[in-house]
Amino acid sequence: MEQFQVVISGEDKPLCKKEVVSELIQNPVVVEKLGLPASPRKEEQEARKVDIIPLQCSAITMNFLEYLIASDFITDDGHMRGCLDEDIDGIVVQDKLRKFLTNADMSNASIPHNVTDEFLFHLLRIVVVGGAMCQAEYEFTEYMEATKSMYKDLVCIKRKGDGGIIISSNVFHVDPNGRNTGVFNRESIHNRCYAVVNEGRKEFIVNFVYVPFIPFW
């Protein structure tokens, strides 16, 4: 996994947040950061046009823990529920939560979409699933603390007039299917790329979370 930040001027034209991300995916600096070959030819630039999907980013607590318990992914005391070993496109899973999170759509009757569509939940997926050589934890606390730490580093929090807090960041899932070779060097359902856009007074500050899947074999 790699995290990096790009700052661009917002004075030239009034770009919407999604356009900011779309332009950055073509930016030579970002292309180099992603470890992709430069694409000077127009047809290759066209190939790098990817789906960019907005995600919810409003969670200020990890209240989805109750859904994970209700779905029998973790126990009441925070231990992971085990399952038979299964290889899912290059990742061996040994517990129910990792098995659920390796599904592309993360569909589960006990967990509403407004929970799984949250950026915080997507970060949890990155932390829990890991990569081909990831050693799974037996207690959910380790995953929870790592997810909280990443979230705090990436998003911008503002205080409201009534003393409450809100998330002012806009988050986009870049190539949700993980199959665009303009974003990743190889296709995989485990590829992840997110762009967190924070707007300053005269610039856009974009934090990228880039997790290309690297197979063991």
Disulfide bonds with the S-S distance in Angstrom:
none
